[in-house]
């Protein structure tokens, strides 16, 4: 009997669980190890923040999904990986051996500096609801990070305050222009939109220090009632500490087959890995979703000792950024526009995605 362990409940792994409801593999058993029984969908974080979704709308019950798939679920965190002896150690002290193992554990937040006790992050993602409930009702929250997540959360908090008649200032600080990976015209348009809605925006400003009630950038000092860091990803120390082949910043290095460069019985997907064939590929949930079918196919082929298939990321993809008040900005290649219709499309896509796993 071969043992396949899936570590983490990310996009690719929940697709594997869905496939296991429809397929069975002879002489094999599957185990899902995740730090929490729920996997929260970040695509709906802005809607939850604004109050458009309930908590149960944005989460997937991994215990139920595992049960339906005939997979053993263990709520635990992997603290040690021993690739030479094909075993992992859990935080509860349990050892598990595997024939094949896959990691889809996401990433942590790149602090870039020593945060104070007032600083919060949205990772691990099961901490998000409690974190955002506290922050969104505070008087003067500050969000650090001008990427999609930072813009969405800032505008969602602001929209909720306006709808409920709450007072206070919401501030967004970015070390670069907003959406640095988007066309400059889209960034400029988004910044103008943010300011027109009443969001206090500071771009091209590095945060130098955060204290319990104040935050200092290279240009100014501001009071705050809580700081949320959305400053990009950071890798788990697990892979580097296990002696596996990693990137310089600690991400598991995988081939286009999603196999580890150093240990072919170890696979990975999502933000915790870097593709050796596409080292500059952004840590983006779109790619994690696309990796799911390839990961599932290659787990099967590894067990059956067949040639593996490869993942090739698409060059362009649709992105829809919530801008509060049931509005959104749609971006595709050089095209972008903002309004009510992109939000309706985003809501339909997000609810359809979640419905598959309910």
N, C-alpha and C positions, 0 to 999 in steps of 0.2 A: 504494500500500500504506500503510495507516494503522498507526501504532505505538501500542500501549497499554502503558504501564509501570505495574506494580504495585510500590509501594515499601513493603516490610515484609511479614512473613508472619503477620500477626494473624488473628483469627477470620474477619473478613469476606473477606480475601483468600484464605484457604485454601478457603473456600466457592466463590469464583470459580474457583480451580484445579480444584476438583471438578466444577463445571459445565462447564468447558472439556474435560473428559474425555468429556462427553456431547454437547456442542454445538460447532459450528464457525462462525466468523464470516467471511464472504468478504472478501477484500482487507484483511486485518488480521493483525498479528502481535503476540504478547504477550511481555513481558519481566518477570520477577520479580527485583527487586533487594532483597536482604536481607543484613544484617550477619553472619549465621551460617547455615550450611546446615540447622540444626535450629531448629524453633519449639517451645518448651516450654509445656506446658499448665498454667497456674497453678492450675487447679481441683484438680490432683493433687499440688501442692507439699507439702501437709501430709502426705499419705500417703507420699511419698518421704522426707520428713524423718523420719518415724517408722520407716521401713524396711519399709513394706508394699508399695511398688512399686520396681521397678528403674528405672534411668535410661531404658532404652529404652521403658519403659511410658508415660513422661510426655512423650515428644517425638515430633514429626512431622518426617520427612525431607523437607525442601522440594525437594531436588534430585530425589528420586524422584517426588514429587507433580508437580513441574514437567514431568519427562520424560513421565509418563503423560498430561499435559494438552497436550503439544506446545508447552510454553512454555520460552523460553530463561531459564536461571537464572544470575544474576550475584551472587557473594558479595562484597558491597561495601557501603559506607555513603555515602549522599548527603550531600555537604558543601555544595552550593550549588544553589539553585533559581532559575532565571531564567524567570519566568512570561511575560514579554513576548516572549521569543524561543523559548519552549517547549523548554527544554533543562535538563538537570541535569548536575552535575559530581560524579563519584565520588571517594572518597578515594584511589583508585589513579591519579587523573588523567584518567580517561576521561570524555568528553562523550557524552551520549545526548540525542537529540531525540525528541519525542513528539507525537502528535496528541491523545491523552487520557492523563492520569496520575491515579493514585489513591494516597492515602497511608493506610496502616494500620500506623503505626510505634509505637503505644503511647505511653507517657509515661515520664519519669524520676522519681526519688524527690525529693520536696520536703524538702530538708534543714532549712530554717528557721534553721540556724546553721552555723558552720564546723565540720565534723566532723574528728576526728583520724584518724590512720592505722589505728586500731583499729575504725573504723566500716565496716560493710558494708551493701550494699543488695541487693535481688533483681533489680535492673534494670541493664542489659538482661537479659532472662530466661534467656538461654543461659549466664549466669554463675552461675545459681542453684545447680546441683548442687555445684560446687566450693566455693562460699561456705558452703552449709549443712552439707556434710560436715565442714568445719573447725570451724564454730561449734557444732554439736550435740554434738561430743565434747569440747568444752572444759569446764572446771570450773564456771564461773559466768556463762553467757551472759545478756545483757540484750537484750530486744526492746523497741523504742520504737514505740508506735502501738497504740491500742486498737480499731482497726477489725477487720473479719473476718480479714484476713490476719495481723495481729499476734497475735490470740487463737489462731488455728489453729496457727501456727508454734510459739508458746510451748508450747501443750499437747502438740504432737507431739514436740517435743524432750524435754519432761518424761516423756511416755509411753515414749519410747525409753530414756531413762535408767533408768526404773523396771524396764522389761522386762529390760534387760541388767545390772541391778544396779550401775549407775554412780552414783557419789556426785556431789554438787554441787547448787547452787541455781539454778533458772531464774527469772528476774524479768521481769515485764511492766510497762511504765510507759506510762500514757495521759494525755494532756493534758485528756481529758474522761472521761465515763463510757464503759464498754465499749459497742461498737456504738452510737454516738450516733444513728444513723438508725433504730434499732429501737425498739419500745415500751419504756418505762422498766422495765416488769416483766421483759421479756426480758433487759435489761441487768443488772438486779439479780440475776436468777436465774443468769445466766452468771458474774457476778463471784463469787457464792457457790460455784458449781460449781468455778471455777478454784482458789479457796482450799481447797476440800475435797480437791482432787486434789494439793495441795501446791505450787501455783504461787504465788510471791510477787508480789502485785499491788498497784500503787499507781495510783490514779485521780485525776483532776483535779490532776495535777502536771506542770508544764512543765519540760522539760530545759533547763538553763541552760548547761552546759558538759560536754564529753566529753574526757577525756584518755586516755592509752594504757592505764591500768589502773584508772581511776575515772570515774564519771559523777555529776554533781551536778544535782539538781532544785531547785525552789524550797523544798523541805522537808528534803532529806537528801542525803547523799553515800554512794555504794555502790562497792565494788570490782567489777570485771568481768573476764572473760576474752575478751571480744569483744562488740561492740554491733551489732545488726541494726536498721536504720531501716526501718520500714514506716509512714511518716508521711504517706501520701497522695501524689497525683500532682503532677508539674510538667511544663510544656510543653517541647517542643523549640524551640530558638531559630531553627530553619530557616525557619519561616513568617514570623515577624516580620522577620527579616533580608532576606527576599526581597521585602518590601514588600506582601505580601498582606494582605487584611483579616482581622484577628485579634481575639480578645477582649483585654481589658486584661492578662490574665495569659499571653497568647501562644499560645493554642490557635487552630487554624485554624477560622474561622467559616464554617459551612456552612448551606445552606438545608435544608428538609425533604426535598429531592431528593438530599441529600448532596453537592451541588455547592458549590464555593467561592462565597462572596458576591461576590467580586471577579473571579473567573476561572472561568467555567462549564465549561471543559474540564478543570478540576482538581476531583477528588472526594476524599472522605475518610470514614473510619469509625473507630469505636473511640475509645480514650482520647485520641488526638491531636487530636480535633475537638470543637467545641461547636456544638450546633444552635441557630441563631438563634431558632427557634420554641420551643425548650425549653432556655433558657440554664442552668437550675438542675439539669438532668438529671445524675445521678451518673455518674462514670466507672466503669462496671460492665461486666464481660464479658458479662452477659446481654444488654445492649443491642447490643453489638458483634456477637454471634451473630445477633440479629434483623435487624441492618442488612445482613448478608451478601447475602440474596436481593434486597433493594432496590438495593444497590450493583451487583450483577451485572446486573440488569435495566436500570439506568440507564446503565451503561457501554455496553451493547448499543444502547440507544435514542439515546445521544449519537452513536455511530458512524453510526447509521441516520437521524439527524436527525428523530427522533420525539419526541412529548411524553413527559416523564419522569413516573415514579410517585413517591410520597412515602412517607417513613418516619414512622410514628406509634408512639411507645413505649407499651407497656402500662402501666397504672397500678399493677398489682400483679404480683409474680412470686414464685415459690418460691425460697427460699434455704436451703441446707443447710450448716451450719458444723461442720467436724470438731472434736471435742473430745478426741481421743486415745483409744487403747485400743479402736479400732473402735466408737466411739460418736460421735454428732453431735447437733446441735440443729437442728431444722427450724423455719423461720419463714415464715409466709405471712400478710400483712396484720397483724392483731392476734393471730394464733394462733401459738403456739410450744410445742414440747416436745422433750425431750432423751432419748436412749437408743440402743439398738443398732439398732432398725429404721430410723431416719433415715440412719445410716451405710451400711446395706445398700443403701438406695435411692440414696444419693449415689455409692457405688461402682459400682452398676449404670449410672447415668446417665453417669458419667465414662468408664467403660470402653467404653460404647456410643458415646459421642462420639468417642473416639480410634480405635475400630475403623473408623469411616467413612473415616479418612485414612491407614490403614496399608496 
